[in-house]
Amino acid sequence: EDYHIYPDMAAYHSISVTLRQAGLIKELLH
């Protein structure tokens, strides 16, 4: 049952990192 939790956590982590980087880029462009 634990196995299908980890891919979700990895996806969530990569999405949050991407959004954070996008936010930083947006700050730099402004």
C-alpha positions as CSV (number, residue, x, y, z in Angstrom):
1,E,0.0,0.0,0.0
2,D,2.9,2.3,0.6
3,Y,4.2,2.0,-3.0
4,H,1.6,4.2,-4.7
5,I,2.2,6.9,-2.1
6,Y,5.8,7.6,-3.1
7,P,5.2,8.4,-6.8
8,D,2.6,11.0,-5.7
9,M,5.0,12.5,-3.2
10,A,7.8,12.6,-5.9
11,A,5.4,14.3,-8.4
12,Y,4.2,16.8,-5.8
13,H,7.8,17.6,-4.8
14,S,8.8,18.1,-8.5
15,I,5.7,20.3,-9.1
16,S,6.4,22.4,-6.0
17,V,10.0,22.8,-7.1
18,T,9.0,23.8,-10.6
19,L,6.5,26.3,-9.3
20,R,9.0,27.8,-6.9
21,Q,11.6,28.2,-9.7
22,A,8.9,29.8,-11.9
23,G,8.1,32.2,-9.1
24,L,11.7,33.1,-8.7
25,I,12.1,33.7,-12.4
26,K,9.0,35.8,-12.4
27,E,10.5,37.9,-9.5
28,L,13.8,38.3,-11.4
29,L,12.0,39.4,-14.6
30,H,10.0,42.1,-12.6
